[in-house]
């Protein structure tokens, strides 16, 4: 029996690397779309997928180029396509709005179009984000909650969500959206608050730093583990019919709680100094809470 072929954009990231490992264990032929610069610097840029590098095939392409995406989809002929790649750091999206919108929206559109034209039976997953809810009217949020994004990143993800839903309805594609709340791991980028905290605490413990600059300590988030969330991605594409799903743990904790736990785990005491340690970021969503009733029933 021929192995299923899966195409993953963002395979070198946190989610992509965990998903690739999962699919390899399930017997898939895993293909990843990466930037050419990653192939030129594999030791650094491909470090997360080192364990399964020999069991996966990488293709150089750019989400900003329809021609390159068309070529990869044509070569791979995927049975499943997981679109995880994006400019995903929220604060960066304020600094470079045009690049965020161009990469995240056009990249999604190019990939959907290529899959529709070249591999119409392929099942498609779009990685949405809880940032799409933004200033949410409902607490908890669910699949029916109206989106009110408060960042360029959130706006771009709403556009990707709508594009995916439109291709599902207009072209009868098996295209599903996953609205994932925060999910972390040791593979998380250092620019994200969880890794910023853990790496900062490690630096303090090693005597290489004495302070840990952070933003709003009272912001609350739902934090899960990335390895479990990629399992949910895979399960979405195994359903008979495509749909949209909220994926979360159902529990929220504050950044302050996370900081206290990290310092306590390292055997360190921490003191909050508003003048040196707390930098409040603009338009920070104060509380992100959700309902995952649909995902639980599938």
C-alpha positions, 0 to 999 in steps of 0.5 A: 500500500502506497504511503500517504503523502503529507505536505507541511508548510512551516515544517521547521517551526515548533508545530511543524516539527512535532507534526512531522514526527507524528506523521512519520510514526504513522507511516506518512511520506512527509514533505516540507516546504522551506525557504532556500536559506534554510537549506543553506544553513541546515545546522541552525535552521533545520535543528528542530527536524533533525531527528526525522531529517532523513525521513522527510523531503524538503522543497525550497519555495516561498509563500510569496511566490505562487509559481514556487508553491505550484511547482511543489504541490505539482511534484508532491501531489499531497493527500494532506496539506498542513498550512502552518507557516506564517509570520506569527509573532504578534508584536512584529506584525505591528512593526511590519504590517505590509509584510505580515499581510502579504505573507500570511494572506497571499501565501494561504491563497496561493496554497489553496489555489494550487491544491484545488487545481493540482490535488483536488482530493487533498485534505487541507488544514489551516492554522488559525489562532486565538488572536483572531478573537481579539476583543471578544464579545463572548467568554468563553469563545467558541466556533461561533464567536465573532472575530474582532482581531486587534493586531495585523497578525490576527487580521491576517489569520481571519483572512486565511480562515475565511479563504479556507472556508470559502474554498471549502464551500465554493469548491467542495474541498476538504478544508478545515480551520483549527483555531488554536489557543497558545501552545508551548514547548521547548521548541518555542521561539525565544521571542514568545513569552513562555520561552522568554521567561524560561530562558530568562530564569535560566540566565539569572540562575547561571549568573548571566542576567539579573532582571527579566523584562516582560510585558503585562504580568496580569494578562491571562492565557490558555497554554497547552503543549504543542505535541498534543495540539498537532495531534488535534490537527491530524485528527481534523483531517481524518474526519468524514467532513471538514469543519472549524474547531477551537483547540485549547485546554480549558484553563487560563493562567496569568503571565505572573503565575507562569513567572512565579512557577518558573522562578520557584522551579529554579529555586529563585526568588523574584521581585517585580519592579515596575521601573525595570521589569515590566513593559506593557505592550500596546493592545495586549488582549487581557484575557483569552478564554474559550470553549472547545465543545466541538473538538471534544465531540469529534 
